[in-house]
Amino acid sequence: MQGTQKTWEAQEQLVFFAGNAGGILIPINNGQMMQLGKTGEVKEVVFTPTDTKISQSSNTKN
């Protein structure tokens, strides 16, 4: 995989904010990669031990 990889750990939840969701790939439990969104979309993702919530911001990058 090309690009920058980051690893984070959290006890209860991890909140991730992406200013360009199209540039973010997230590994999901079965090992496949999920693109967070479309190019220029602004999204917030909240990971917990039992759930993942993705919400789209009203802002977009121009």
Backbone bond lengths (Angstrom), bond angles and torsions (degrees), N, CA, C in turn:
res aa  C-N    CA-C-N  psi(-1)  N-CA   C-N-CA  omega(-1)  CA-C   N-CA-C  phi
1 M - - - 1.446 - - 1.528 108.31 -
2 Q 1.304 116.39 135.99 1.455 122.04 179.57 1.523 109.50 -94.60
3 G 1.313 116.71 149.84 1.460 120.77 176.81 1.514 111.72 114.34
4 T 1.307 115.50 -166.51 1.453 122.47 -178.66 1.511 109.55 -98.78
5 Q 1.306 116.82 136.05 1.455 121.33 175.91 1.516 108.66 -114.80
6 K 1.323 116.41 138.34 1.463 122.67 177.70 1.519 108.09 -127.21
7 T 1.313 116.93 147.32 1.454 122.50 176.29 1.520 108.37 -126.40
8 W 1.328 116.23 131.36 1.452 121.99 177.63 1.518 109.06 -127.31
9 E 1.316 115.97 154.18 1.453 122.27 174.48 1.516 108.12 -129.23
10 A 1.336 115.27 147.42 1.465 120.12 179.57 1.523 109.12 -146.58
11 Q 1.317 115.88 151.31 1.461 121.45 177.96 1.535 111.56 -79.36
12 E 1.341 117.13 -48.09 1.463 120.98 -173.73 1.517 113.48 -115.55
13 Q 1.336 116.69 -45.06 1.456 119.83 179.28 1.519 110.26 -156.40
14 L 1.324 114.41 157.04 1.450 121.75 176.85 1.517 106.91 -127.55
15 V 1.332 117.37 123.38 1.461 122.48 179.42 1.517 107.66 -106.26
16 F 1.309 116.04 125.95 1.462 122.75 -175.32 1.521 108.35 -124.27
17 F 1.331 117.59 128.52 1.459 122.84 179.67 1.523 108.13 -114.99
18 A 1.331 117.01 126.93 1.465 121.91 -179.36 1.515 110.07 -118.84
19 G 1.322 116.42 123.65 1.459 121.52 176.97 1.518 112.69 -80.60
20 N 1.328 117.23 -17.56 1.464 122.38 176.06 1.523 107.37 -141.02
21 A 1.321 116.03 84.40 1.458 122.00 -173.53 1.526 112.98 -60.84
22 G 1.317 118.00 -25.44 1.457 121.10 179.17 1.513 113.27 -67.10
23 G 1.304 117.36 -18.60 1.456 121.60 -179.96 1.510 113.97 -94.75
24 I 1.341 117.26 7.36 1.458 121.13 -175.49 1.522 110.20 -115.83
25 L 1.321 116.40 125.80 1.461 122.75 172.78 1.519 107.97 -111.89
26 I 1.336 116.21 132.20 1.454 121.88 -178.05 1.524 108.66 -118.89
27 P 1.341 117.76 126.19 1.466 118.57 175.34 1.521 109.46 -73.74
28 I 1.320 116.37 134.80 1.460 120.52 177.29 1.521 108.60 -106.28
29 N 1.314 117.44 172.84 1.462 122.35 -168.14 1.524 115.18 -53.54
30 N 1.317 119.05 -32.96 1.463 119.40 -178.20 1.519 112.19 -86.06
31 G 1.331 117.90 6.65 1.449 122.30 176.69 1.513 115.20 91.74
32 Q 1.332 117.33 -9.75 1.455 120.28 177.80 1.520 109.79 -77.37
33 M 1.338 115.29 154.86 1.466 120.91 -179.82 1.529 109.51 -96.35
34 M 1.325 116.19 137.71 1.462 122.74 178.26 1.522 107.97 -115.94
35 Q 1.338 117.75 127.81 1.463 120.86 174.37 1.516 107.19 -76.60
36 L 1.311 116.97 131.95 1.463 121.63 -174.00 1.524 112.71 -65.46
37 G 1.327 118.08 -34.34 1.465 120.70 -179.58 1.511 110.45 -176.08
38 K 1.309 115.19 -162.59 1.463 121.90 179.31 1.526 110.02 -87.95
39 T 1.325 115.43 160.08 1.460 121.04 177.56 1.527 110.07 -56.44
40 G 1.324 116.79 129.49 1.456 122.38 178.22 1.515 115.05 87.42
41 E 1.326 118.75 -10.06 1.460 120.40 178.05 1.524 110.37 -73.08
42 V 1.312 116.11 143.29 1.453 123.04 176.79 1.523 106.94 -105.81
43 K 1.332 116.64 121.79 1.467 119.93 -177.34 1.517 111.06 -136.14
44 E 1.329 114.06 153.80 1.460 122.30 173.05 1.526 107.31 -118.48
45 V 1.317 116.43 134.72 1.459 121.78 179.80 1.520 108.39 -123.02
46 V 1.325 115.95 133.72 1.458 121.45 176.80 1.529 107.15 -118.41
47 F 1.334 115.58 116.22 1.455 121.80 176.98 1.522 108.42 -100.51
48 T 1.337 115.98 131.81 1.457 121.92 171.14 1.524 106.59 -126.65
49 P 1.326 118.39 170.18 1.468 118.88 179.84 1.533 113.58 -59.47
50 T 1.320 117.92 -24.12 1.460 120.14 -175.69 1.528 115.08 -115.57
51 D 1.341 118.25 -5.78 1.461 119.44 -172.76 1.528 110.99 -155.90
52 T 1.321 115.10 158.03 1.459 122.63 172.19 1.513 107.42 -130.97
53 K 1.334 117.21 124.99 1.464 121.63 179.05 1.521 108.63 -117.23
54 I 1.343 115.48 128.30 1.464 121.39 179.32 1.519 107.60 -117.41
55 S 1.332 116.13 123.40 1.459 119.77 177.77 1.515 109.39 -123.49
56 Q 1.333 115.46 142.86 1.454 121.12 -179.90 1.513 109.49 -94.82
57 S 1.312 116.08 133.90 1.456 121.84 176.62 1.535 108.53 -80.02
58 S 1.303 116.57 159.14 1.463 120.19 176.90 1.526 111.61 -76.98
59 N 1.338 116.75 -11.83 1.467 121.32 179.31 1.512 110.62 -88.07
60 T 1.327 117.25 146.72 1.452 123.05 171.19 1.506 109.07 -132.38
61 K 1.321 116.45 151.78 1.451 120.11 177.30 1.516 108.70 -79.76
62 N 1.330 117.83 141.55 1.461 121.43 176.27 1.495 109.80 -108.61
